[in-house]
Amino acid sequence: MRVALFITCYNDLLFPEVGRAMVILIRRLGHDVDFPAAQTCCGQMHFNSGYQDACVPLVESFVEAFAGYDVVVTPSGSCASMVRHHHPLVAELAGAAPDLADRVGEVSPRVLELSEFLVDTLGVTDVGARFPHTVAFHPTCHATRLLGVGDRPTRLLGAVAGLTLVDLPRSASCCGFGGTFAVKNADTSVAMGLDKVDDVLGSGAEVLTAGDTSCLMHIGGLLSRRRSPVRVMHLAEILASTGSVS
Amino acid sequence: MTAPAGDTGRRPRPSHPDAEPTFAGTPPFPEAARTALADAQLRTNLGRATSTIRDKRTRVVAERADWEALRMAGAAIKDEVMRDLPALLEQLETAVTAAGGTVHWARDATEANAIVARITHDAGATEVVKVKSMATQEIELNEALRLEGIDVWETDLAEMIVQLGHDLPSHILVPAIHRNRTEIRDIFIDEMGRVGRPAPAGLTDDPPELAEAARLHLREKFLRARVAVSGVNFAVAETGTVVVVESEGNGRMCLTLPEVLITVMGIEKLVPTWRDLEVFLQLLPRSATAERMNPYTSMWTGVTPGDGPQAFHLVLLDNGRTDVLSDATGRQALRCIRCSACLNVCPVYERTGGQAYGSVYPGPIGAILTPQLRGIARHPVDKQTASLPFASSLCGACFDVCPVRIDIPEILVHLRAQVVRQSEASHRLPTGEGLGMGAMAWTLRSPRRLGLAERLAGLGGRVVGRRGRIRRLPGPGPIAGWFRARDLKTPARESFRAWWRRTDGGRGGPR
């Protein structure tokens, strides 16, 4: 099985430690993973902001970068949903090459979010991790509603040695990140985020985790401004861990 | 309003002292939302009301094992209506006319309002009682009739609270959702006496007492009115039957007591056959009020001699709907049955309330319906309208609950693209956002350029970041809003891409 890592542009720049955790985790489970250097971005920000024409070249370079792999695994439910649900729409836009829809049809169904890859493709829930901390899981909207990852992430967390998983009230409610929504409607975004922060602080968790660093960047930014000791970590970082928080 | 020169006809003499407030002048959504977010009482009222109805809806929907099949059927029936709309409307007209009703066609709000005013004048009436109706709110019928010297009395409890309070609605189903019972008592005490029977002395905010006050106030209007105005929930093309569903019974009073009934109907409210009602009469109450069945379902077909109104007028309203129909993606919005489930689950609506949307259609459905009804597909729209498709985090909760499966996030993104195209077409030079998006797309088209940009960002982050976080960026800039309440993690000194190249994916080279 040829596995490629789609790091996503913002993880590449802001959270390279998430990518390194993905590599460590996948190798520990006995599979090699490639990083096709030609990859850049799924185009979600442009697509969702109304600049859909700008996505055409990004989708073209995406299918080129990842053609030929059996599985493309990514630490983002949101970017995975962009590829699986919206790349076929972009391929229908004027200006797209006539065969782009076919190439997208080949590549995009193979793009999996981390928990889908671990549970469905590799068939594991116990990844041999140890993380002796109290953790709350934030189910992100696109992973939940567009990919339907369901309880895969919490099954993975439930098998981590030493980890205590606590419930978040109103967990299905959006944290308010929403891509450019976070700056175009900053006040509403912050109001939604602060309610999420209150729920996190009330849960007693030391660590908030999720399958999307974008949402964690928003919630974490609010926590950091409040000087809260609660940390945000991507699911991959916890699953890659074999000791305690560094 | 002044009469045109040379007009010797009857001048409008409004008898209501106050003009009905309208949404005109609402600022763009981000600004209107900021004002709403600062209102702590509003946040409390809304949070409590929406979470209650959300939980109840989840419970009653879970009772139905065939809920998904019902949703599919609802969407399919409505899509069939959109496909065959002209023929179905003519079939409805034939059936209503054969049953003794009169059908009128209104291209827009002005035509519809004029038809209702003329029928009311012809009946010799100076007042009408109203059943709760979104279509008549959309065309601002109340204000149009007031200017014609006709008093309009809203009889739905919540609509009456809004009207008495000189207020604007904030929810499709529960227009006074932003009010708590103490505020309602104060409105009753201050306002009822100005327009009819005053509130009983010593009125408290006990809900049964408030309901009794409303009942007494409305009863004299029901018994006096000769003309009623309603909307419709469904109209059956096959039989000419019009359906109104409600909870309070005020609608039943309006639909049975007066001599003349005028019904204003958006042309998308059709269902082809009687049998189709079984789907919608299951979908609507569970989605709207979280009831298995609504308390009152009124159905009438034309006129029945000796029973109920002896004159029935059906006004078919376009008002932008055929424009919506012409957009293959956007037309899904015409499936809407006005249940409000999308409002109740929306995390944005829950915080801002409905008035921030500047339309009688608030929340997620309003964010896709209002711009389309205002003609976004045909011509540039104003800034407030253009802000609506962006008033969403695209979380998708609305699509999950929509009983007719309107893919609201898909349409929001579709409308955002229309806004961007209009903005680009109306500016000779690219906008700041357009330039930024273009520069980012150019960078992202090439892994080499992206790598370079990441190195620059890493260097920049070291300049503005402190202890791994950025608290603000110098200057205003497009993302200044981020830093009002949030820090940002400093870009990494070494991107993942650079790490992979340096260490051969962690296999070799220096770690």
Chai-1 contact restraints between the chains, C-beta under 6 A:
chainA,res_idxA,chainB,res_idxB,connection_type,confidence,min_distance_angstrom,max_distance_angstrom,comment,restraint_id
A,I7,B,F496,contact,1.0,0.0,6.0,A-B,restraint_1
A,D12,B,S495,contact,1.0,0.0,6.0,A-B,restraint_2
A,D12,B,F496,contact,1.0,0.0,6.0,A-B,restraint_3
A,D12,B,R497,contact,1.0,0.0,6.0,A-B,restraint_4
A,L13,B,E454,contact,1.0,0.0,6.0,A-B,restraint_5
A,L13,B,A457,contact,1.0,0.0,6.0,A-B,restraint_6
A,L13,B,P491,contact,1.0,0.0,6.0,A-B,restraint_7
A,L13,B,S495,contact,1.0,0.0,6.0,A-B,restraint_8
A,L14,B,K489,contact,1.0,0.0,6.0,A-B,restraint_9
A,L14,B,P491,contact,1.0,0.0,6.0,A-B,restraint_10
A,P16,B,A492,contact,1.0,0.0,6.0,A-B,restraint_11
A,P16,B,S495,contact,1.0,0.0,6.0,A-B,restraint_12
A,P16,B,F496,contact,1.0,0.0,6.0,A-B,restraint_13
A,P16,B,W499,contact,1.0,0.0,6.0,A-B,restraint_14
A,G19,B,F496,contact,1.0,0.0,6.0,A-B,restraint_15
A,V23,B,G506,contact,1.0,0.0,6.0,A-B,restraint_16
A,F35,B,W500,contact,1.0,0.0,6.0,A-B,restraint_17
A,F35,B,G505,contact,1.0,0.0,6.0,A-B,restraint_18
A,A37,B,P447,contact,1.0,0.0,6.0,A-B,restraint_19
A,A38,B,P447,contact,1.0,0.0,6.0,A-B,restraint_20
A,T40,B,L444,contact,1.0,0.0,6.0,A-B,restraint_21
A,T40,B,P447,contact,1.0,0.0,6.0,A-B,restraint_22
A,T40,B,L450,contact,1.0,0.0,6.0,A-B,restraint_23
A,C41,B,L444,contact,1.0,0.0,6.0,A-B,restraint_24
A,H46,B,A441,contact,1.0,0.0,6.0,A-B,restraint_25
A,N48,B,V413,contact,1.0,0.0,6.0,A-B,restraint_26
A,G50,B,R416,contact,1.0,0.0,6.0,A-B,restraint_27
A,G50,B,A417,contact,1.0,0.0,6.0,A-B,restraint_28
A,G50,B,V419,contact,1.0,0.0,6.0,A-B,restraint_29
A,G50,B,V420,contact,1.0,0.0,6.0,A-B,restraint_30
A,Y51,B,M437,contact,1.0,0.0,6.0,A-B,restraint_31
A,Q52,B,A417,contact,1.0,0.0,6.0,A-B,restraint_32
A,A54,B,A441,contact,1.0,0.0,6.0,A-B,restraint_33
A,P57,B,R445,contact,1.0,0.0,6.0,A-B,restraint_34
A,L58,B,L444,contact,1.0,0.0,6.0,A-B,restraint_35
A,C141,B,C395,contact,1.0,0.0,6.0,A-B,restraint_36
A,C141,B,G396,contact,1.0,0.0,6.0,A-B,restraint_37
A,R145,B,G396,contact,1.0,0.0,6.0,A-B,restraint_38
A,S173,B,P347,contact,1.0,0.0,6.0,A-B,restraint_39
A,C174,B,P347,contact,1.0,0.0,6.0,A-B,restraint_40
A,C174,B,S393,contact,1.0,0.0,6.0,A-B,restraint_41
A,C174,B,C395,contact,1.0,0.0,6.0,A-B,restraint_42
A,G176,B,S393,contact,1.0,0.0,6.0,A-B,restraint_43
A,G178,B,S393,contact,1.0,0.0,6.0,A-B,restraint_44
A,G178,B,L394,contact,1.0,0.0,6.0,A-B,restraint_45
A,F181,B,S393,contact,1.0,0.0,6.0,A-B,restraint_46
A,V183,B,I479,contact,1.0,0.0,6.0,A-B,restraint_47
A,V183,B,G481,contact,1.0,0.0,6.0,A-B,restraint_48
A,V183,B,W482,contact,1.0,0.0,6.0,A-B,restraint_49
A,K184,B,F390,contact,1.0,0.0,6.0,A-B,restraint_50
A,N185,B,P30,contact,1.0,0.0,6.0,A-B,restraint_51
A,A186,B,G481,contact,1.0,0.0,6.0,A-B,restraint_52
A,A186,B,R484,contact,1.0,0.0,6.0,A-B,restraint_53
A,D187,B,A33,contact,1.0,0.0,6.0,A-B,restraint_54
A,D187,B,R34,contact,1.0,0.0,6.0,A-B,restraint_55
A,D187,B,L37,contact,1.0,0.0,6.0,A-B,restraint_56
A,T188,B,A33,contact,1.0,0.0,6.0,A-B,restraint_57
A,T188,B,V348,contact,1.0,0.0,6.0,A-B,restraint_58
A,T188,B,R351,contact,1.0,0.0,6.0,A-B,restraint_59
A,V190,B,A485,contact,1.0,0.0,6.0,A-B,restraint_60
A,A191,B,L37,contact,1.0,0.0,6.0,A-B,restraint_61
A,A191,B,R351,contact,1.0,0.0,6.0,A-B,restraint_62
A,M192,B,P347,contact,1.0,0.0,6.0,A-B,restraint_63
A,G221,B,R486,contact,1.0,0.0,6.0,A-B,restraint_64
A,G221,B,D487,contact,1.0,0.0,6.0,A-B,restraint_65
A,G221,B,L488,contact,1.0,0.0,6.0,A-B,restraint_66
A,L222,B,R486,contact,1.0,0.0,6.0,A-B,restraint_67
A,S224,B,R469,contact,1.0,0.0,6.0,A-B,restraint_68
A,S224,B,D487,contact,1.0,0.0,6.0,A-B,restraint_69
A,R225,B,A485,contact,1.0,0.0,6.0,A-B,restraint_70
A,R225,B,R486,contact,1.0,0.0,6.0,A-B,restraint_71
A,R225,B,D487,contact,1.0,0.0,6.0,A-B,restraint_72
